[in-house]
Amino acid sequence: MSDVLPPVEADETESENRTVTRPRSKMMNDPVVRRMAYLAAGLVIVFLLVVVTALLTGVATPSGPRTLAEREVAVAGAAVQAGSTDTAVWGQYIAALIADKQYGRAKDFIAQGRESLDDSKTAEFSLAEARLYAGQKQYKKAIEAAEKTKKQVKDAFDARIAQGGMAKKAAELEGISSNYYDAILIEAGAYRSLKDWANAIAQYDLYIEGNGGASDILVDRANVKIESGDIAGAEKDFNEALRFVPDDPEALAGLKKIGVSK
């Protein structure tokens, strides 16, 4: 009998059930690192919950100005609230309030401006009042305020001319305040709303005399001339507008309306 024993075979079952242990990360063995990792994970979860809640409740919806009128109110209003004494800035702010239909606030700022600022040369607050009345569809009052604006601006301009010397030269160089022409357009629009075509045309005439290349106003006057029955005059105005802006769609549409091909 041989003294050599046969090799002992490993138990297959025991081999299958044996667990292979992998070395653990040395970094995670550090308790401080583990706590920081858990804290970071917790913060991420909290952040995600806050974002989801804000989206669901609408809290995350932007609260800033959403329309052009709101943006204009915000920008001009910031300058006024910062203490601007420039009447033109106040006029822009009030005009923006009116465009945004904040009529009560516009009226308040007109009163405040008149009390604290000098608009003797530009009639800024009379112009603002004309805008306010037009916005509220009080057209007769808008016409009165526009006439007041025009007279005040014209009188101030004429007074500078009458002074002679450097004052006259400066006035001639600067020209009359643009508020004069803004008032004309407000008045023209008011007459147009009242269907007083003759007076509306007269105001457009006055504007175009001082601003010959205003193609948009030529188109406005042409459309009023159509309403008044002056088709030949309307055609002339539309063609004049196209001389300045050859592809003006409103002028082209106007010609088509009166049966004139271009």
KEROZA-811263 format. One record per residue (C-alpha): residue number from 1; x, y, z. Coordinates in steps of 0.05 Angstrom, whole numbers, plus 5000, padded with zeros to 4 digits. Layout:
# KEROZA-811263
nr | east | north | up
NUM | X | Y | Z
...
This chain:
# KEROZA-811263
nr | east | north | up
1 | 5000 | 5000 | 5000
2 | 5027 | 5066 | 4982
3 | 5040 | 5118 | 5036
4 | 5022 | 5175 | 4989
5 | 4951 | 5199 | 5000
6 | 4910 | 5227 | 4942
7 | 4903 | 5303 | 4940
8 | 4845 | 5331 | 4980
9 | 4796 | 5368 | 4935
10 | 4767 | 5434 | 4960
11 | 4694 | 5435 | 4978
12 | 4660 | 5468 | 4919
13 | 4603 | 5493 | 4961
14 | 4649 | 5526 | 5012
15 | 4688 | 5558 | 4954
16 | 4625 | 5588 | 4924
17 | 4600 | 5617 | 4990
18 | 4666 | 5649 | 5008
19 | 4660 | 5726 | 5007
20 | 4714 | 5766 | 4973
21 | 4730 | 5828 | 5014
22 | 4752 | 5889 | 4976
23 | 4795 | 5941 | 5009
24 | 4754 | 6001 | 5034
25 | 4772 | 6072 | 5012
26 | 4821 | 6101 | 5060
27 | 4790 | 6170 | 5052
28 | 4722 | 6146 | 5076
29 | 4755 | 6116 | 5137
30 | 4764 | 6187 | 5162
31 | 4702 | 6204 | 5204
32 | 4709 | 6279 | 5188
33 | 4708 | 6265 | 5114
34 | 4647 | 6220 | 5121
35 | 4609 | 6274 | 5159
36 | 4626 | 6326 | 5106
37 | 4603 | 6280 | 5051
38 | 4537 | 6267 | 5086
39 | 4527 | 6342 | 5099
40 | 4540 | 6359 | 5025
41 | 4490 | 6307 | 5002
42 | 4438 | 6334 | 5051
43 | 4448 | 6405 | 5026
44 | 4438 | 6384 | 4954
45 | 4373 | 6350 | 4972
46 | 4348 | 6411 | 5010
47 | 4367 | 6457 | 4951
48 | 4329 | 6413 | 4902
49 | 4268 | 6413 | 4947
50 | 4269 | 6490 | 4951
51 | 4274 | 6497 | 4876
52 | 4217 | 6449 | 4863
53 | 4173 | 6484 | 4915
54 | 4188 | 6552 | 4885
55 | 4170 | 6529 | 4815
56 | 4105 | 6496 | 4839
57 | 4083 | 6556 | 4881
58 | 4104 | 6610 | 4831
59 | 4153 | 6642 | 4879
60 | 4208 | 6636 | 4827
61 | 4168 | 6676 | 4776
62 | 4206 | 6741 | 4759
63 | 4175 | 6801 | 4793
64 | 4209 | 6854 | 4750
65 | 4177 | 6895 | 4694
66 | 4146 | 6850 | 4642
67 | 4123 | 6901 | 4589
68 | 4156 | 6959 | 4554
69 | 4112 | 7008 | 4591
70 | 4131 | 6977 | 4658
71 | 4204 | 6982 | 4641
72 | 4198 | 7055 | 4621
73 | 4162 | 7070 | 4686
74 | 4217 | 7034 | 4725
75 | 4275 | 7069 | 4690
76 | 4247 | 7140 | 4689
77 | 4218 | 7130 | 4759
78 | 4285 | 7111 | 4787
79 | 4315 | 7177 | 4763
80 | 4258 | 7217 | 4793
81 | 4261 | 7180 | 4859
82 | 4336 | 7192 | 4860
83 | 4322 | 7267 | 4863
84 | 4327 | 7289 | 4790
85 | 4307 | 7362 | 4779
86 | 4308 | 7355 | 4703
87 | 4237 | 7371 | 4680
88 | 4248 | 7329 | 4617
89 | 4261 | 7268 | 4661
90 | 4198 | 7282 | 4700
91 | 4160 | 7289 | 4634
92 | 4186 | 7222 | 4610
93 | 4165 | 7189 | 4676
94 | 4095 | 7219 | 4673
95 | 4088 | 7199 | 4600
96 | 4108 | 7128 | 4619
97 | 4057 | 7126 | 4675
98 | 4003 | 7149 | 4627
99 | 4023 | 7097 | 4575
100 | 4017 | 7045 | 4631
101 | 3948 | 7075 | 4649
102 | 3971 | 7096 | 4718
103 | 3930 | 7160 | 4712
104 | 3925 | 7175 | 4787
105 | 4000 | 7172 | 4797
106 | 4011 | 7214 | 4734
107 | 3965 | 7268 | 4761
108 | 4002 | 7268 | 4828
109 | 4070 | 7277 | 4795
110 | 4044 | 7333 | 4751
111 | 4022 | 7369 | 4814
112 | 4088 | 7355 | 4850
113 | 4129 | 7378 | 4790
114 | 4091 | 7443 | 4785
115 | 4103 | 7457 | 4858
116 | 4178 | 7443 | 4859
117 | 4207 | 7452 | 4789
118 | 4212 | 7508 | 4738
119 | 4184 | 7489 | 4670
120 | 4173 | 7560 | 4645
121 | 4213 | 7549 | 4581
122 | 4187 | 7479 | 4563
123 | 4117 | 7475 | 4592
124 | 4133 | 7404 | 4612
125 | 4075 | 7396 | 4660
126 | 4023 | 7428 | 4614
127 | 4046 | 7378 | 4561
128 | 4040 | 7321 | 4611
129 | 3970 | 7345 | 4628
130 | 3951 | 7345 | 4554
131 | 3977 | 7273 | 4550
132 | 3937 | 7254 | 4612
133 | 3872 | 7282 | 4585
134 | 3883 | 7248 | 4518
135 | 3897 | 7182 | 4553
136 | 3832 | 7190 | 4592
137 | 3795 | 7207 | 4527
138 | 3778 | 7277 | 4552
139 | 3795 | 7306 | 4484
140 | 3770 | 7377 | 4493
141 | 3811 | 7385 | 4556
142 | 3871 | 7354 | 4520
143 | 3864 | 7407 | 4465
144 | 3862 | 7463 | 4517
145 | 3924 | 7437 | 4553
146 | 3960 | 7428 | 4486
147 | 3944 | 7500 | 4466
148 | 3970 | 7524 | 4533
149 | 4034 | 7484 | 4523
150 | 4045 | 7513 | 4453
151 | 4034 | 7585 | 4476
152 | 4080 | 7578 | 4536
153 | 4136 | 7547 | 4495
154 | 4129 | 7597 | 4438
155 | 4127 | 7657 | 4485
156 | 4191 | 7633 | 4521
157 | 4226 | 7622 | 4454
158 | 4205 | 7690 | 4427
159 | 4229 | 7724 | 4491
160 | 4298 | 7694 | 4481
161 | 4300 | 7718 | 4409
162 | 4279 | 7788 | 4432
163 | 4337 | 7792 | 4480
164 | 4386 | 7793 | 4422
165 | 4460 | 7779 | 4428
166 | 4482 | 7711 | 4454
167 | 4413 | 7694 | 4480
168 | 4384 | 7702 | 4410
169 | 4440 | 7662 | 4378
170 | 4432 | 7605 | 4428
171 | 4357 | 7604 | 4417
172 | 4365 | 7602 | 4342
173 | 4417 | 7547 | 4347
174 | 4375 | 7504 | 4394
175 | 4308 | 7518 | 4360
176 | 4241 | 7517 | 4395
177 | 4230 | 7462 | 4447
178 | 4207 | 7395 | 4419
179 | 4150 | 7399 | 4469
180 | 4118 | 7450 | 4421
181 | 4113 | 7397 | 4367
182 | 4093 | 7342 | 4416
183 | 4035 | 7386 | 4437
184 | 4015 | 7395 | 4364
185 | 4010 | 7320 | 4354
186 | 3970 | 7310 | 4418
187 | 3922 | 7364 | 4394
188 | 3918 | 7334 | 4324
189 | 3902 | 7266 | 4354
190 | 3848 | 7296 | 4398
191 | 3815 | 7331 | 4340
192 | 3820 | 7266 | 4300
193 | 3785 | 7228 | 4356
194 | 3730 | 7280 | 4355
195 | 3725 | 7271 | 4279
196 | 3742 | 7345 | 4270
197 | 3781 | 7332 | 4207
198 | 3794 | 7405 | 4188
199 | 3827 | 7423 | 4254
200 | 3865 | 7357 | 4256
201 | 3894 | 7373 | 4187
202 | 3911 | 7443 | 4209
203 | 3953 | 7415 | 4266
204 | 3987 | 7366 | 4221
205 | 4002 | 7423 | 4173
206 | 4035 | 7461 | 4230
207 | 4077 | 7401 | 4249
208 | 4100 | 7386 | 4178
209 | 4120 | 7459 | 4168
210 | 4173 | 7449 | 4221
211 | 4189 | 7376 | 4206
212 | 4184 | 7368 | 4131
213 | 4213 | 7298 | 4128
214 | 4165 | 7267 | 4178
215 | 4138 | 7211 | 4134
216 | 4096 | 7181 | 4190
217 | 4059 | 7247 | 4201
218 | 4049 | 7255 | 4126
219 | 4015 | 7187 | 4127
220 | 3972 | 7209 | 4187
221 | 3951 | 7272 | 4150
222 | 3936 | 7232 | 4087
223 | 3890 | 7185 | 4126
224 | 3853 | 7245 | 4156
225 | 3847 | 7275 | 4086
226 | 3814 | 7210 | 4064
227 | 3763 | 7218 | 4120
228 | 3750 | 7289 | 4099
229 | 3741 | 7269 | 4026
230 | 3805 | 7300 | 3999
231 | 3829 | 7239 | 3960
232 | 3876 | 7279 | 3916
233 | 3909 | 7310 | 3977
234 | 3916 | 7242 | 4009
235 | 3950 | 7214 | 3947
236 | 3999 | 7272 | 3948
237 | 4016 | 7260 | 4021
238 | 4025 | 7185 | 4012
239 | 4072 | 7197 | 3953
240 | 4110 | 7249 | 3992
241 | 4118 | 7199 | 4050
242 | 4145 | 7147 | 4001
243 | 4196 | 7198 | 3976
244 | 4227 | 7196 | 4045
245 | 4214 | 7123 | 4061
246 | 4206 | 7086 | 3995
247 | 4179 | 7021 | 4024
248 | 4134 | 7052 | 4078
249 | 4080 | 6998 | 4085
250 | 4028 | 7046 | 4112
251 | 4037 | 7094 | 4054
252 | 4033 | 7037 | 4004
253 | 3970 | 7010 | 4039
254 | 3940 | 7080 | 4037
255 | 3950 | 7086 | 3962
256 | 3919 | 7018 | 3952
257 | 3860 | 7039 | 3995
258 | 3845 | 7098 | 3950
259 | 3856 | 7056 | 3887
260 | 3924 | 7082 | 3866
261 | 3976 | 7031 | 3845
262 | 4049 | 7044 | 3859
